């Protein structure tokens, strides 16, 4: 069950990152570069968090295969 929960959490992180990126694009179009950079950084952080959760699944799976 943990595997499925981690995939759901990772997907939610990716969806949040997409929302931040869309907001960033809106700010860039409106010439508000300071806020756009902040939302770019936040989106990137959430992409990293999503990849960490997917990596946890792979490490657990490899550890079980080795045992």
C-alpha positions, -999 to +999 in steps of 0.1 A: +000+000+000+029+023+007+040+021-030+007+033-042+006+061-016+041+073-027+030+074-063-001+094-054+020+118-033+046+122-062+018+129-086+003+156-064+038+172-061+040+172-099+005+187-103+015+214-077+046+222-097+026+225-129+003+250-111+034+270-100+048+270-135+015+282-150+014+310-124+050+318-133+041+321-170+012+345-162+036+367-141+062+368-170+035+378-194+024+406-171+061+418-168+063+410-130+096+393-132+103+392-094+073+372-086+078+350-117+112+340-105+098+331-071+072+308-086+098+293-109+118+283-079+088+269-061+078+249-091+113+234-093+113+225-056+081+206-060+094+187-091+124+177-069+101+166-041+081+145-065+112+128-078+124+120-043+091+102-036+094+081-068+130+073-060+120+060-026+098+034-043+127+023-066+152+019-036+127-001-016+120-023-046+157-029-053+163-037-016+136-063-017+149-079-048+184-082-033+171-099-001 
